[in-house]
Amino acid sequence: MTEKKKHIKIIATGGTIAGSGNSPTTITGYTPGTKDIKEIIKDIPLVTEENEISYQQLFNIDSVDMTNELMIQLAKHLQKSLEDESIDGAVVTLGTDTLEEVGYFLHLVLNTDKPVILVGAVRPATAIGTDGLINLHQAINVAADNQSVNKGVLIVMNSRILSARYVTKVNTTMTDAFQSLETGAIGNIVGDRVYYFYDRPSFKHTHETIFDINDLTWLPKVSIVIAHQGDDNFQIKEAVNRKCEGLIIATAGGYTISTKISEYLKNIVTSNIKIVRTSRLGHGITSKTHLENEYNFIASETLNANKSRILLMLLIKYKIKNNDLQDYFNKY
């Protein structure tokens, strides 16, 4: 008996995977989001023969232009698609520069146990050795695999399967740009076979979270401030003056703040500003210390600055009480 084909919906949003350059060796200086998904999908006929594929070009942008409004639009569209009983899983093509933030947002707000795979490319579609086609081919295979159910949002890049909770971009131009530095990949793809090492991410995601994309039409303003040598607290002052509801302070090491920043924070009323302390470093844990009590901070724990911003926006929007914020950073 022939197994029924899986119906995988591809939602395209642009990025390098849909980018074009003037030279086949160009991996910089190209224009992201110029090719339609219909053009791209025709170059991987085998995977489209093995599965039932539908696709839609939702928008076609450079991912640095992914606003909160577009991110919400994408999530709502995904949720509606996944509620269609005929669809077994979804693949989203997008740019890599903000992929980890969009992925974590979707990981928190989608109410589904169906596979959702994010995929992009480091080399544009017109470059020799573009990684976009193999990444997309593998992403479809992972979305169609029964093992991918109830693992939250996954990223497939460079033959690795990565959780949206842990993944980060670590290189500007190499095809292995996406890694989970502390936890590692949760699976690999070899040929057309999907191998999972771990069952699922341990933090809350998708249908386990309190968040619901149907509740969201906007997100509050939260800024990221990156500490540096000679920091004169100008960035923090600007964030306060611009009435940000939340602030992520990416400290130089992770456990200290400069004298100028500490003096400024002591002399302003921050009761209406939720402040998360994290690190500007690529990985590591920023755990709770005396600073959280002294300045009413929230420790980011295992989230980096970009993902801390995503979670804090949602927590502010849901009016989570100050005393409970740290617990959410521990569990999400």
N, C-alpha and C positions, 0 to 999 in steps of 0.2 A: 504494500500500500504506500503510495507516494505521500510524503508529509506535506501538509498545506503550507504554501508559501506565507512568510511573514509580510505583513503590510507595514512598511516603514515610511514615515513621512519626513521629507527633508525640507527644512525651513531655512532659506538662505538670507543672510543679512549683509553680505559683502566681505571686506577684508582682503588680506594678501592672497588668500586662496582663490579669490576672484579678481586678482590684480593683473595689470599688464604693464610691460616695460618696452623700451625701444630696442633693447638688445637681449638676445637669448642668454647672455651671461650676467644680466643685470639682476642683482638682489637688493640693490638700493636705488633710489631715484625713480621708482615705478609708481603707478597710480593704483591704489587699492580700490576694490569694488567697481570694476569696469565690465567684468564678464557676468553674464546671466547664468543661473544654475542650470538652465537647459543646455547651454554650451558645455558646461563642465561635466555634467552627468553622462553625456554621450561618449566620453572618453574612457569610461569604465563599464563597458557593456555587460561583462560577466556577472558582476554583483547585482546588476539590475535585472538580469535574467533569472537569477536564483531567488530573488525576492520580488514582492509586489511593491513598486516604488511610486510614490506620488511626491510632488515637490511644488514649492511656492517661493517666489522671490518676494519676501516681506518688505525689505528695503535693501539698498546696496550702498553701504557707506564704509568709510574708514572707521575702525572701532574706537578711535579716539574721539569720534563724534557721537558715540553712544551716550545720549543723555539719559537722565532718570526717566523721562517720559517715554523714550523709545524702549528702554529696558522693561518698563512696565507693560508697554504695548506687546513686546515680544513674549513676555510671560503669560499675559492674558490669551494671546493667540495660541501659544503652546498648550495651555490648560484646556482650552476649548477643543483643540485637535486631539488631545489625549483622552478626552471624555467620549470621543467617537469610538464605539465598540469595535469597529472594523480596523482600527489602527493599533498595531502591536508595540510600536515604539517610535521615537523621533530622533532625528539628527539635525543639529543646528550648525550651519557653517557661519563663521564670523572671524573678525580680525583678532590677532593674538594679543595686542597691546592692553586691552581691557578684558580679555577672556576670563581671567581668574576672578574678577569682580562680578561680571555678569553670571558666570557659572555658579558662584557662591550664592548670589541672589536667587537664582532659579532653584538651587538646592534647598533654599529655605522656604520659598513661597509656593512651589508647585505641589498640588495635592494629588499624587499619583504613585503607584508602584511600578509603572511601566518604565522601560529603559529610556533615558534621555541622554544623548551623547553630544557633546560639543566638540567641534573639530575646526582646525584652521591650518595655516601653512606659514612657514618662515620664508619660503621662496615663492615669488609670484607665479601665476599659471603659465606665463610665457617664458619662464627661465628653463634652461637645460637642467634636468634633474629636479624639477619641482617636486616638492614633497606633498603637495595638495592632493594629488590623485590617489596615492597609496594611503594617505591619511583618511580620505573620504571613503575609500573602498573598505578599509578596516573598521571605520566607525559604523558603517552600515552592517557589517558582519557582527560587531559587538551588540548593536541595537537589536539584531535578530536572534541573538543567543539567549536561551532560556536562563542561563546563569546571571544575566544582567538585570533581572527583575529585582526590585526593592533594594537597590544599592544607591539610590539618590542619583544626582547628576554626575556623569562621568565625562572625562576628557580623554580622547584618543589622539595621541600624537607620537610619531616616531616609534610605532609598534608597542607603545606602552598604554596601559589602561590606568588612569589616575582619578582619584576622587576629587570633586570640586572643593571639598572641605580642606584638602591638604595641598593642592597643586599651586605652583607659582612659576612665573616666567623668570628664568635665571640667566638667559643669554640673549643678545640682540640679534644675532645672525645665524647661529648654529641650529640645525634641525632637531637637536635634542634640547631645545630651549625650555621645555616644560618638564619640571620634576617635582617630586614631593620629597624635599630634602631630609626631613626628619623621619618620615614613615615609609618612604619608598612607594613604588607602584603597587596597585592591588592586583595587577594582572599584566600579561603580555600577549601579543599576537605573533604567532609563528606560522607563516603561510596563511592559510585560511582558518587555522585553529585558534580558538580563544582559550587562554589559560588564566584561571583566577587562583591567586594565592591565599586570599582572605575572603571571608564571606561578605562582609559589608563594613562601611565606616561605623565607628562606635558612637559618634556624636549624632544628635537628633537631626533629621532631615525630612524633606518632602511632607508626607502625610502625618509625620510625628510632631511637627512643629506647631506653634500657635498661630503662625502666619497664614494668610489666605490671600491669594492674588486678587480675588474678587473684591476684597476690601480696599484695595489700593488704587488711587488715582494720582497721587503725588507723594513725594518723600521730602522730609525736612532737610534743611541745609546743614551739612556736616563737613567740616574742612579738615585737611591733614596738614600738620605743621611738622617739618623735619628739622630736628636740632642739628647744629653744626658748630665747628670751632668759631669762637668770636660771636656767638649768638647774642643778639641784643634785644630779643623778644619782640621784634617788629611784627613778625608773622602772627604771633598770638594776639597782639594788640589789634591788628587788622581784622582777625577773625571775630574778636569780641565786638569791635566797632561795626562790623557788618551783620551783627545780630545772628550769628550762627547759633543753632540750637545744640550743636554738639561739636566736639573738637577731639581729634586724634593727635596726640603728641608722640611722634616717633623719636624717642630719645637716642642719644649718640651711642650708648651701650645697651641700655635696657633697664638699668636700675638707678640711674642718677639723672638729676636735672640741674642745669646751671644756676648759679646764685642769682643772676639777673631774672631768669624765668621764675624761680621760687619766690623772689621778692615781689615780682609783679603779681603773681597769683595770690599772694597773701593780701595784697592791697586792692583787689577788685572783688566785686560781688559775682561769684561764679555759681550761685545756687540755681540759676536758670540755664546754665550751660553744663551739659554732661561731658566729662573729660575722660578719655581713655588713654592710659599710658601703655605704649608699645615700644618697639625698637626699630631703628632704621636699618638694622642688620638683616641679612637675607633669611636667617632662620634662627631658631632657638625659642625658649619659653620666657615670657615676661610675667612672672608670678607676683602675687600680692605681697607687698611690704608695708612698712610704716607710712610710705607716701600716700597710700590709698586712704588711710585714716586722716593724715595731716591735711591733705588737699582735696579730699572727697573724690579721688580718682577711681577709675575702674581699671583693673589690670587685664590686659588683652589675653593673657595666658598663651595659647598656641596660635592665635590669629595674628597675621601681619597687619600693617597699617591699612592696606587697601580693603581687606576683608573686615577689619574692625569697623571701618566706616560703614560698610554695607549693613552689618548687624546693628550698629548703633542707630542708623537711620530708621530701621524697622522697629527697634525697641522704643524710640522716641515717638514714632507714629502710632504705636500701640499703647502709648501712655503707661509704660511699665514704670513702677515706682522705683525711686532711686535705690532703696535698700535691696531691691531684687535684681538690679542690673548685673552685678557681679556673678550671680548665680547663672544667668543666661550666657555670659561669656564662658563660664565653666562647662556648660552643657551643649552649646551650639557651635 
